[in-house]
């Protein structure tokens, strides 16, 4: 059988579009809708009935942490996906030793395995995650996915293919209520495990009237800890943490509201003040100055002021994402003048900790000492400390910081954007102020409070001199700032010299949230064997674009989302679709009949992930 000229032209154009697509080798998620036949489409409702259960299973990940002190030894546990962008909540004891308050590896690294769609196979090791913050006291750790395990240098895809768990209210849980646990218990094999029980009680450790723990009649062992606990709706209500068999199989679940409040404070307090940064970029962190270091290279009694005649200043720091053979340089300045510099070709590993120092056996002269560190010419750090009285101009009276002006943003000219005292739906707040009579070398600091609770603080040495305007910020990289009364305190030499207050309030008009779903599926042959069709191109066209328009002149601009089936026939679209919208669909594979349909609807109640399967007939 031969094709007519028009069909040949269509297939040639489709090949051109297909050649520009990226083959997706991702795992699949869950089932909800079936695309059947060459031109026919019909749905399957069975997955919707199991939606909350499947969503909870897919929101549970395996966490594998290398223990640096013991070769080929790992700590394993479970975790919960909080956001589709890659925030994962687990227990601190999965990441490190609680008693010593020490991580199992210096980078806070963990390998993350996600569940396959069929939920019957072993989880797939896919992502590298790193510690955002940990609380040994609460036994909680927050991780963020930062790369791919198979290629640490490759950029993360826009769509990570993660399923986030819906959030519930743990304060509504009562004795006798259903509670479900999800995780990878060491006695349950290598696949995700689901167990169901009831809340048997509560435990208020500090007797403050709020129960920090839910007691449950579930067996929670080490592998299961750090996982997910949900209510009967499949909503997050806690973190399975520990079990006590001496009490007749009583498990303890960290209260979900308490855990999420900690996460919220962490995300606010850990936002860098100079805006969002690339997590894969080279960085210097946790710089501490001291007169000496111990044999492990840890600063002894770190400070920002040192007595006259101190023979040495050490600067310890952590480094991350340093490339092999990069040029690392550092310079020391006293009162603005360079007094020493050196550089090395970097051969000390990608991540770790080290130190640099400056030394004078006769004692360092009094002054303001600054350390600058660069990598391949890019400045990574510059800050300083004071030795003795510091050779700086005397501070005039009165000296201090001017009134604080809060704003939603910063212009290119470093001017406040939309200043005010009431804000809503913002992910960062900027505080502008002036400085007059503040001597370089003075110790200053800032403290941010929300509803009276300290959420972020930082101490520094002032090196800007007199300025008419400078700014700092408080923000979060996840969502928006929480509602509350915010107070900023500016300190000089340990004393509060300026304060300002503002409010983050609920939006007066609720902004509609566009809900999107990840679409996955399989492409198989239309025969009894259902063999996988490898390399099929799946195109979902922009709303309003018809199949005939696309086939007459296929272009990338007409394509809203696309995917390519792998060796098992699985595919995942590279963009999410909007429930309630309709998309024309074209599925093409040379040697098979074209699958095409106009205005295929995504149901308004579709849940993510949404499965659309395709069958194709050979020509």
ROLO-107519 format. One record per residue (C-alpha): residue in three letters; y, z, x. Coordinates in steps of 0.5 Angstrom, whole numbers, plus 500, padded with zeros to 3 digits. Each point is the difference from the previous one (the first is absolute). Example, Ala and Ser with C-alpha at 12.3 -4.5 7.8 and 13.67 -1.06 7.14 Angstrom:
+-----+-----+-----+-----+
:   r :   Y :   Z :   X :
+-----+-----+-----+-----+
: ALA : 491 : 516 : 525 :
: SER : 507 : 498 : 502 :
+-----+-----+-----+-----+
This chain:
+-----+-----+-----+-----+
:   r :   Y :   Z :   X :
+-----+-----+-----+-----+
: UNK : 500 : 500 : 500 :
: UNK : 507 : 498 : 503 :
: UNK : 507 : 503 : 498 :
: UNK : 506 : 496 : 498 :
: UNK : 506 : 500 : 504 :
: UNK : 504 : 505 : 496 :
: UNK : 494 : 505 : 501 :
: UNK : 500 : 498 : 508 :
: UNK : 508 : 501 : 500 :
: UNK : 499 : 507 : 497 :
: UNK : 495 : 503 : 504 :
: UNK : 503 : 497 : 507 :
: UNK : 507 : 504 : 497 :
: UNK : 496 : 506 : 499 :
: UNK : 497 : 500 : 507 :
: UNK : 507 : 500 : 502 :
: UNK : 502 : 506 : 496 :
: UNK : 493 : 503 : 502 :
: UNK : 501 : 499 : 508 :
: UNK : 506 : 505 : 499 :
: UNK : 497 : 505 : 497 :
: UNK : 497 : 506 : 504 :
: UNK : 493 : 502 : 499 :
: UNK : 499 : 507 : 497 :
: UNK : 494 : 504 : 503 :
: UNK : 502 : 506 : 496 :
: UNK : 495 : 504 : 496 :
: UNK : 500 : 500 : 492 :
: UNK : 502 : 506 : 495 :
: UNK : 497 : 500 : 493 :
: UNK : 499 : 496 : 494 :
: UNK : 504 : 499 : 493 :
: UNK : 500 : 493 : 499 :
: UNK : 495 : 494 : 501 :
: UNK : 503 : 493 : 501 :
: UNK : 494 : 495 : 498 :
: UNK : 498 : 493 : 499 :
: UNK : 504 : 494 : 503 :
: UNK : 506 : 500 : 495 :
: UNK : 498 : 506 : 496 :
: UNK : 502 : 507 : 501 :
: UNK : 498 : 506 : 496 :
: UNK : 500 : 508 : 501 :
: UNK : 495 : 506 : 501 :
: UNK : 502 : 506 : 498 :
: UNK : 495 : 505 : 503 :
: UNK : 504 : 502 : 506 :
: UNK : 506 : 502 : 496 :
: UNK : 496 : 506 : 497 :
: UNK : 498 : 502 : 507 :
: UNK : 507 : 499 : 502 :
: UNK : 502 : 507 : 502 :
: UNK : 494 : 502 : 503 :
: UNK : 500 : 493 : 505 :
: UNK : 507 : 501 : 501 :
: UNK : 499 : 507 : 503 :
: UNK : 494 : 498 : 504 :
: UNK : 504 : 494 : 503 :
: UNK : 505 : 505 : 502 :
: UNK : 496 : 504 : 504 :
: UNK : 499 : 498 : 507 :
: UNK : 496 : 503 : 506 :
: UNK : 504 : 503 : 506 :
: UNK : 496 : 499 : 507 :
: UNK : 504 : 504 : 505 :
: UNK : 498 : 499 : 508 :
: UNK : 500 : 507 : 503 :
: UNK : 503 : 499 : 507 :
: UNK : 497 : 506 : 504 :
: UNK : 493 : 498 : 498 :
: UNK : 497 : 493 : 502 :
: UNK : 498 : 496 : 494 :
: UNK : 501 : 506 : 495 :
: UNK : 503 : 499 : 493 :
: UNK : 503 : 504 : 495 :
: UNK : 499 : 497 : 493 :
: UNK : 503 : 501 : 493 :
: UNK : 503 : 497 : 494 :
: UNK : 507 : 498 : 498 :
: UNK : 504 : 498 : 494 :
: UNK : 504 : 494 : 500 :
: UNK : 507 : 502 : 497 :
: UNK : 504 : 494 : 500 :
: UNK : 498 : 492 : 501 :
: UNK : 504 : 500 : 506 :
: UNK : 495 : 505 : 504 :
: UNK : 502 : 507 : 499 :
: UNK : 493 : 504 : 500 :
: UNK : 499 : 507 : 499 :
: UNK : 495 : 504 : 503 :
: UNK : 498 : 507 : 503 :
: UNK : 503 : 503 : 507 :
: UNK : 493 : 502 : 502 :
: UNK : 498 : 493 : 500 :
: UNK : 505 : 498 : 505 :
: UNK : 500 : 506 : 504 :
: UNK : 498 : 507 : 502 :
: UNK : 504 : 505 : 495 :
: UNK : 499 : 506 : 504 :
: UNK : 503 : 497 : 506 :
: UNK : 505 : 496 : 496 :
: UNK : 498 : 494 : 504 :
: UNK : 498 : 493 : 499 :
: UNK : 494 : 497 : 502 :
: UNK : 503 : 494 : 503 :
: UNK : 507 : 500 : 503 :
: UNK : 502 : 494 : 496 :
: UNK : 498 : 503 : 493 :
: UNK : 496 : 494 : 499 :
: UNK : 495 : 499 : 495 :
: UNK : 496 : 494 : 498 :
: UNK : 500 : 498 : 492 :
: UNK : 494 : 497 : 497 :
: UNK : 501 : 497 : 493 :
: UNK : 495 : 499 : 494 :
: UNK : 498 : 494 : 498 :
: UNK : 501 : 497 : 493 :
: UNK : 492 : 501 : 498 :
: UNK : 501 : 507 : 502 :
: UNK : 492 : 500 : 502 :
: UNK : 501 : 498 : 507 :
: UNK : 503 : 504 : 506 :
: UNK : 507 : 500 : 501 :
: UNK : 503 : 495 : 505 :
: UNK : 504 : 503 : 506 :
: UNK : 506 : 496 : 500 :
: UNK : 507 : 504 : 501 :
: UNK : 503 : 504 : 506 :
: UNK : 504 : 506 : 497 :
: UNK : 504 : 505 : 503 :
: UNK : 502 : 507 : 499 :
: UNK : 507 : 501 : 496 :
: UNK : 500 : 507 : 500 :
: UNK : 495 : 506 : 499 :
: UNK : 500 : 507 : 498 :
: UNK : 494 : 504 : 503 :
: UNK : 503 : 506 : 495 :
: UNK : 499 : 496 : 494 :
: UNK : 494 : 496 : 503 :
: UNK : 503 : 493 : 498 :
: UNK : 502 : 494 : 504 :
: UNK : 503 : 494 : 498 :
: UNK : 499 : 493 : 504 :
: UNK : 503 : 493 : 499 :
: UNK : 496 : 494 : 502 :
: UNK : 503 : 496 : 506 :
: UNK : 496 : 495 : 502 :
: UNK : 493 : 496 : 499 :
: UNK : 494 : 503 : 504 :
: UNK : 498 : 493 : 502 :
: UNK : 507 : 498 : 503 :
: UNK : 504 : 505 : 502 :
: UNK : 506 : 495 : 501 :
: UNK : 499 : 496 : 494 :
: UNK : 506 : 502 : 495 :
: UNK : 497 : 503 : 493 :
: UNK : 500 : 495 : 494 :
: UNK : 505 : 501 : 495 :
: UNK : 494 : 502 : 495 :
: UNK : 495 : 505 : 503 :
: UNK : 496 : 500 : 494 :
: UNK : 500 : 507 : 499 :
: UNK : 499 : 504 : 493 :
: UNK : 505 : 506 : 499 :
: UNK : 498 : 506 : 496 :
: UNK : 504 : 501 : 494 :
: UNK : 503 : 507 : 500 :
: UNK : 498 : 506 : 495 :
: UNK : 503 : 507 : 499 :
: UNK : 496 : 505 : 503 :
: UNK : 503 : 506 : 497 :
: UNK : 497 : 497 : 493 :
: UNK : 493 : 502 : 503 :
: UNK : 497 : 505 : 496 :
: UNK : 493 : 504 : 501 :
: UNK : 495 : 496 : 497 :
: UNK : 503 : 493 : 501 :
: UNK : 497 : 494 : 503 :
: UNK : 501 : 499 : 507 :
: UNK : 497 : 494 : 504 :
: UNK : 499 : 500 : 508 :
: UNK : 500 : 493 : 504 :
: UNK : 498 : 500 : 507 :
: UNK : 495 : 499 : 506 :
: UNK : 496 : 506 : 500 :
: UNK : 496 : 500 : 506 :
: UNK : 494 : 502 : 496 :
: UNK : 501 : 494 : 495 :
: UNK : 499 : 494 : 505 :
: UNK : 505 : 495 : 502 :
: UNK : 503 : 497 : 493 :
: UNK : 505 : 504 : 496 :
: UNK : 498 : 505 : 496 :
: UNK : 502 : 503 : 493 :
: UNK : 498 : 507 : 497 :
: UNK : 503 : 503 : 494 :
: UNK : 501 : 507 : 498 :
: UNK : 505 : 505 : 497 :
: UNK : 505 : 505 : 502 :
: UNK : 497 : 507 : 501 :
: UNK : 506 : 503 : 502 :
: UNK : 507 : 501 : 504 :
: UNK : 502 : 503 : 507 :
: UNK : 507 : 503 : 501 :
: UNK : 499 : 501 : 508 :
: UNK : 507 : 503 : 501 :
: UNK : 501 : 503 : 493 :
: UNK : 506 : 497 : 498 :
: UNK : 498 : 498 : 493 :
: UNK : 498 : 493 : 502 :
: UNK : 493 : 498 : 501 :
: UNK : 499 : 496 : 507 :
: UNK : 493 : 498 : 498 :
: UNK : 495 : 498 : 495 :
: UNK : 493 : 503 : 500 :
: UNK : 495 : 495 : 497 :
: UNK : 493 : 500 : 500 :
: UNK : 499 : 494 : 504 :
: UNK : 497 : 500 : 507 :
: UNK : 505 : 498 : 505 :
: UNK : 497 : 499 : 507 :
: UNK : 504 : 497 : 507 :
: UNK : 499 : 493 : 498 :
: UNK : 503 : 501 : 493 :
: UNK : 506 : 504 : 502 :
: UNK : 507 : 496 : 500 :
: UNK : 497 : 496 : 495 :
: UNK : 503 : 499 : 492 :
: UNK : 499 : 505 : 494 :
: UNK : 502 : 497 : 494 :
: UNK : 501 : 502 : 492 :
: UNK : 496 : 497 : 495 :
: UNK : 505 : 494 : 500 :
: UNK : 499 : 499 : 507 :
: UNK : 507 : 502 : 502 :
: UNK : 501 : 504 : 507 :
: UNK : 500 : 508 : 499 :
: UNK : 497 : 502 : 507 :
: UNK : 497 : 500 : 507 :
: UNK : 493 : 502 : 500 :
: UNK : 500 : 504 : 506 :
: UNK : 495 : 505 : 501 :
: UNK : 493 : 503 : 497 :
: UNK : 497 : 507 : 500 :
: UNK : 493 : 501 : 499 :
: UNK : 500 : 507 : 500 :
: UNK : 503 : 500 : 493 :
: UNK : 495 : 496 : 497 :
: UNK : 503 : 493 : 502 :
: UNK : 507 : 501 : 499 :
: UNK : 505 : 495 : 502 :
: UNK : 507 : 500 : 502 :
: UNK : 505 : 495 : 498 :
: UNK : 507 : 500 : 503 :
: UNK : 505 : 500 : 494 :
: UNK : 503 : 493 : 499 :
: UNK : 507 : 501 : 498 :
: UNK : 501 : 505 : 506 :
: UNK : 497 : 494 : 505 :
: UNK : 504 : 495 : 497 :
: UNK : 506 : 504 : 501 :
: UNK : 499 : 501 : 507 :
: UNK : 499 : 493 : 501 :
: UNK : 507 : 499 : 496 :
: UNK : 503 : 504 : 505 :
: UNK : 497 : 497 : 506 :
: UNK : 502 : 493 : 498 :
: UNK : 507 : 502 : 499 :
: UNK : 500 : 504 : 507 :
: UNK : 497 : 495 : 504 :
: UNK : 504 : 494 : 499 :
: UNK : 504 : 498 : 506 :
: UNK : 507 : 501 : 500 :
: UNK : 502 : 493 : 503 :
: UNK : 496 : 496 : 494 :
: UNK : 493 : 497 : 499 :
: UNK : 496 : 499 : 507 :
: UNK : 494 : 495 : 501 :
: UNK : 494 : 505 : 501 :
: UNK : 497 : 495 : 505 :
: UNK : 507 : 500 : 505 :
: UNK : 500 : 504 : 506 :
: UNK : 502 : 507 : 499 :
: UNK : 502 : 506 : 504 :
: UNK : 499 : 507 : 496 :
: UNK : 500 : 507 : 500 :
: UNK : 505 : 500 : 506 :
: UNK : 500 : 508 : 503 :
: UNK : 504 : 502 : 506 :
: UNK : 498 : 506 : 504 :
: UNK : 501 : 503 : 507 :
: UNK : 492 : 499 : 501 :
: UNK : 494 : 497 : 497 :
: UNK : 493 : 503 : 500 :
: UNK : 494 : 497 : 503 :
: UNK : 498 : 496 : 494 :
: UNK : 508 : 497 : 500 :
: UNK : 502 : 504 : 494 :
: UNK : 507 : 503 : 501 :
: UNK : 501 : 507 : 501 :
: UNK : 506 : 504 : 496 :
: UNK : 503 : 493 : 498 :
: UNK : 508 : 501 : 499 :
: UNK : 506 : 496 : 500 :
: UNK : 504 : 505 : 504 :
: UNK : 498 : 502 : 507 :
: UNK : 503 : 505 : 505 :
: UNK : 504 : 498 : 506 :
: UNK : 496 : 498 : 506 :
: UNK : 494 : 498 : 497 :
: UNK : 496 : 496 : 505 :
: UNK : 497 : 495 : 495 :
: UNK : 500 : 497 : 493 :
: UNK : 494 : 497 : 497 :
: UNK : 499 : 496 : 494 :
: UNK : 494 : 500 : 496 :
: UNK : 498 : 494 : 495 :
: UNK : 495 : 497 : 496 :
: UNK : 500 : 492 : 500 :
: UNK : 497 : 495 : 496 :
: UNK : 499 : 492 : 500 :
: UNK : 501 : 500 : 507 :
: UNK : 498 : 493 : 502 :
: UNK : 496 : 499 : 507 :
: UNK : 504 : 498 : 506 :
: UNK : 507 : 501 : 496 :
: UNK : 506 : 502 : 504 :
: UNK : 501 : 508 : 499 :
: UNK : 507 : 502 : 503 :
: UNK : 503 : 507 : 499 :
: UNK : 507 : 502 : 503 :
: UNK : 504 : 507 : 500 :
: UNK : 507 : 501 : 499 :
: UNK : 505 : 506 : 502 :
: UNK : 506 : 500 : 496 :
: UNK : 499 : 492 : 498 :
: UNK : 499 : 498 : 507 :
: UNK : 493 : 498 : 502 :
: UNK : 497 : 504 : 506 :
: UNK : 493 : 498 : 500 :
: UNK : 496 : 494 : 497 :
: UNK : 493 : 497 : 501 :
: UNK : 495 : 495 : 497 :
: UNK : 492 : 499 : 500 :
: UNK : 496 : 495 : 497 :
: UNK : 496 : 503 : 494 :
: UNK : 493 : 501 : 501 :
: UNK : 499 : 507 : 497 :
: UNK : 497 : 498 : 493 :
: UNK : 503 : 498 : 494 :
: UNK : 501 : 507 : 497 :
: UNK : 500 : 507 : 503 :
: UNK : 504 : 505 : 503 :
: UNK : 504 : 501 : 507 :
: UNK : 506 : 502 : 503 :
: UNK : 506 : 498 : 505 :
: UNK : 505 : 505 : 504 :
: UNK : 506 : 501 : 504 :
: UNK : 500 : 505 : 506 :
: UNK : 504 : 503 : 505 :
: UNK : 498 : 505 : 504 :
: UNK : 507 : 503 : 501 :
: UNK : 500 : 500 : 493 :
: UNK : 503 : 495 : 495 :
: UNK : 508 : 500 : 499 :
: UNK : 503 : 503 : 494 :
: UNK : 501 : 494 : 495 :
: UNK : 497 : 496 : 494 :
: UNK : 494 : 497 : 502 :
: UNK : 498 : 494 : 496 :
: UNK : 493 : 496 : 500 :
: UNK : 499 : 493 : 498 :
: UNK : 493 : 496 : 499 :
: UNK : 499 : 493 : 500 :
: UNK : 494 : 495 : 499 :
: UNK : 501 : 493 : 502 :
: UNK : 508 : 501 : 499 :
: UNK : 500 : 503 : 493 :
: UNK : 503 : 507 : 500 :
: UNK : 495 : 505 : 497 :
: UNK : 503 : 507 : 501 :
: UNK : 507 : 503 : 502 :
: UNK : 502 : 507 : 500 :
: UNK : 501 : 506 : 504 :
: UNK : 501 : 507 : 502 :
: UNK : 505 : 505 : 503 :
: UNK : 499 : 503 : 507 :
: UNK : 505 : 506 : 501 :
: UNK : 506 : 499 : 497 :
: UNK : 500 : 493 : 499 :
: UNK : 506 : 496 : 503 :
: UNK : 503 : 498 : 493 :
: UNK : 507 : 501 : 498 :
: UNK : 502 : 506 : 496 :
: UNK : 499 : 500 : 493 :
: UNK : 507 : 500 : 497 :
: UNK : 501 : 505 : 494 :
: UNK : 498 : 499 : 494 :
: UNK : 494 : 495 : 502 :
: UNK : 494 : 498 : 496 :
: UNK : 498 : 495 : 494 :
: UNK : 504 : 497 : 495 :
: UNK : 499 : 500 : 492 :
: UNK : 493 : 497 : 499 :
: UNK : 500 : 494 : 495 :
: UNK : 494 : 497 : 497 :
: UNK : 498 : 493 : 499 :
: UNK : 494 : 496 : 498 :
: UNK : 501 : 495 : 506 :
: UNK : 503 : 498 : 506 :
: UNK : 504 : 493 : 501 :
: UNK : 500 : 496 : 506 :
: UNK : 506 : 503 : 502 :
: UNK : 497 : 507 : 500 :
: UNK : 504 : 502 : 493 :
: UNK : 497 : 504 : 494 :
: UNK : 497 : 495 : 495 :
: UNK : 501 : 503 : 493 :
: UNK : 503 : 507 : 502 :
: UNK : 499 : 506 : 495 :
: UNK : 496 : 506 : 498 :
: UNK : 495 : 498 : 495 :
: UNK : 495 : 495 : 501 :
: UNK : 493 : 497 : 497 :
: UNK : 495 : 496 : 502 :
: UNK : 501 : 500 : 507 :
: UNK : 496 : 500 : 506 :
: UNK : 505 : 503 : 505 :
: UNK : 507 : 504 : 500 :
: UNK : 505 : 499 : 506 :
: UNK : 504 : 505 : 502 :
: UNK : 507 : 498 : 503 :
: UNK : 504 : 505 : 504 :
: UNK : 505 : 500 : 506 :
: UNK : 500 : 505 : 506 :
: UNK : 506 : 502 : 504 :
: UNK : 501 : 505 : 506 :
: UNK : 492 : 500 : 500 :
: UNK : 499 : 500 : 508 :
: UNK : 494 : 496 : 502 :
: UNK : 494 : 504 : 502 :
: UNK : 501 : 505 : 494 :
: UNK : 494 : 501 : 496 :
: UNK : 500 : 498 : 493 :
: UNK : 495 : 499 : 494 :
: UNK : 499 : 498 : 493 :
: UNK : 496 : 503 : 495 :
: UNK : 499 : 497 : 493 :
: UNK : 498 : 504 : 494 :
: UNK : 497 : 498 : 493 :
: UNK : 501 : 505 : 495 :
: UNK : 501 : 505 : 505 :
: UNK : 493 : 498 : 504 :
: UNK : 501 : 498 : 507 :
: UNK : 497 : 493 : 501 :
: UNK : 503 : 497 : 506 :
: UNK : 503 : 503 : 506 :
: UNK : 502 : 497 : 507 :
: UNK : 504 : 503 : 506 :
: UNK : 503 : 496 : 505 :
: UNK : 505 : 500 : 506 :
: UNK : 507 : 497 : 498 :
: UNK : 502 : 494 : 504 :
: UNK : 505 : 496 : 495 :
: UNK : 506 : 503 : 502 :
: UNK : 506 : 500 : 495 :
: UNK : 498 : 495 : 495 :
: UNK : 503 : 498 : 493 :
: UNK : 494 : 499 : 497 :
: UNK : 492 : 500 : 501 :
: UNK : 494 : 501 : 495 :
: UNK : 493 : 503 : 500 :
: UNK : 495 : 498 : 494 :
: UNK : 495 : 503 : 496 :
: UNK : 495 : 496 : 497 :
: UNK : 493 : 498 : 498 :
: UNK : 496 : 494 : 502 :
: UNK : 495 : 501 : 494 :
: UNK : 504 : 499 : 493 :
: UNK : 506 : 504 : 498 :
: UNK : 503 : 506 : 502 :
: UNK : 498 : 506 : 495 :
: UNK : 505 : 503 : 495 :
: UNK : 504 : 506 : 502 :
: UNK : 506 : 503 : 503 :
: UNK : 501 : 498 : 507 :
: UNK : 503 : 504 : 506 :
: UNK : 502 : 498 : 507 :
: UNK : 502 : 505 : 505 :
: UNK : 503 : 498 : 507 :
: UNK : 500 : 505 : 505 :
: UNK : 503 : 501 : 507 :
: UNK : 498 : 505 : 505 :
: UNK : 495 : 503 : 495 :
: UNK : 505 : 501 : 495 :
: UNK : 501 : 496 : 493 :
: UNK : 507 : 497 : 501 :
: UNK : 500 : 495 : 494 :
: UNK : 496 : 499 : 493 :
: UNK : 500 : 495 : 495 :
: UNK : 496 : 500 : 493 :
: UNK : 498 : 494 : 496 :
: UNK : 494 : 498 : 494 :
: UNK : 495 : 495 : 499 :
: UNK : 499 : 500 : 493 :
: UNK : 495 : 496 : 495 :
: UNK : 503 : 493 : 498 :
: UNK : 504 : 500 : 494 :
: UNK : 496 : 493 : 498 :
: UNK : 493 : 500 : 502 :
: UNK : 499 : 493 : 504 :
: UNK : 494 : 496 : 498 :
: UNK : 494 : 501 : 505 :
: UNK : 497 : 493 : 501 :
: UNK : 493 : 502 : 500 :
: UNK : 495 : 495 : 505 :
: UNK : 493 : 499 : 501 :
: UNK : 496 : 498 : 506 :
: UNK : 495 : 494 : 498 :
: UNK : 493 : 499 : 503 :
: UNK : 494 : 497 : 498 :
: UNK : 494 : 495 : 502 :
: UNK : 499 : 493 : 500 :
: UNK : 493 : 498 : 499 :
: UNK : 496 : 494 : 498 :
: UNK : 498 : 498 : 492 :
: UNK : 493 : 501 : 501 :
: UNK : 495 : 505 : 499 :
: UNK : 500 : 502 : 507 :
: UNK : 508 : 501 : 500 :
: UNK : 500 : 499 : 508 :
: UNK : 507 : 501 : 503 :
: UNK : 505 : 495 : 501 :
: UNK : 503 : 500 : 506 :
: UNK : 507 : 498 : 502 :
: UNK : 502 : 499 : 493 :
: UNK : 508 : 500 : 499 :
: UNK : 502 : 504 : 494 :
: UNK : 508 : 498 : 498 :
: UNK : 504 : 504 : 495 :
: UNK : 506 : 496 : 498 :
: UNK : 507 : 503 : 499 :
: UNK : 501 : 501 : 493 :
: UNK : 502 : 494 : 496 :
: UNK : 497 : 495 : 505 :
: UNK : 494 : 496 : 496 :
: UNK : 494 : 498 : 504 :
: UNK : 502 : 493 : 499 :
: UNK : 506 : 501 : 504 :
: UNK : 497 : 503 : 505 :
: UNK : 494 : 495 : 501 :
: UNK : 505 : 494 : 500 :
: UNK : 504 : 503 : 506 :
: UNK : 497 : 506 : 502 :
: UNK : 505 : 504 : 505 :
: UNK : 500 : 507 : 502 :
: UNK : 506 : 502 : 496 :
: UNK : 496 : 499 : 494 :
: UNK : 495 : 505 : 502 :
: UNK : 502 : 508 : 498 :
: UNK : 493 : 503 : 503 :
: UNK : 494 : 497 : 503 :
: UNK : 494 : 502 : 503 :
: UNK : 494 : 497 : 504 :
: UNK : 492 : 502 : 499 :
: UNK : 497 : 503 : 506 :
: UNK : 492 : 499 : 501 :
: UNK : 498 : 504 : 495 :
: UNK : 505 : 497 : 495 :
: UNK : 504 : 505 : 499 :
: UNK : 508 : 499 : 500 :
: UNK : 506 : 504 : 499 :
: UNK : 507 : 498 : 498 :
: UNK : 506 : 501 : 506 :
: UNK : 505 : 502 : 494 :
: UNK : 499 : 504 : 494 :
: UNK : 501 : 498 : 493 :
: UNK : 503 : 502 : 494 :
: UNK : 497 : 503 : 494 :
: UNK : 502 : 496 : 494 :
: UNK : 502 : 494 : 504 :
: UNK : 496 : 493 : 500 :
: UNK : 499 : 496 : 506 :
: UNK : 496 : 493 : 500 :
: UNK : 494 : 500 : 505 :
: UNK : 497 : 495 : 504 :
: UNK : 494 : 501 : 504 :
: UNK : 498 : 495 : 505 :
: UNK : 494 : 499 : 505 :
: UNK : 498 : 493 : 503 :
: UNK : 494 : 498 : 497 :
: UNK : 501 : 504 : 493 :
: UNK : 503 : 498 : 494 :
: UNK : 507 : 503 : 499 :
: UNK : 501 : 506 : 496 :
: UNK : 507 : 500 : 497 :
: UNK : 503 : 503 : 494 :
: UNK : 507 : 501 : 497 :
: UNK : 504 : 506 : 499 :
: UNK : 494 : 505 : 501 :
: UNK : 502 : 507 : 497 :
: UNK : 500 : 507 : 504 :
: UNK : 499 : 505 : 495 :
: UNK : 506 : 505 : 499 :
: UNK : 495 : 506 : 501 :
: UNK : 497 : 497 : 506 :
: UNK : 498 : 505 : 505 :
: UNK : 500 : 499 : 508 :
: UNK : 496 : 497 : 503 :
: UNK : 498 : 495 : 495 :
: UNK : 494 : 495 : 501 :
: UNK : 500 : 493 : 498 :
: UNK : 494 : 497 : 502 :
: UNK : 499 : 492 : 500 :
: UNK : 494 : 495 : 499 :
: UNK : 500 : 493 : 503 :
: UNK : 496 : 494 : 499 :
: UNK : 498 : 495 : 506 :
: UNK : 502 : 493 : 499 :
+-----+-----+-----+-----+
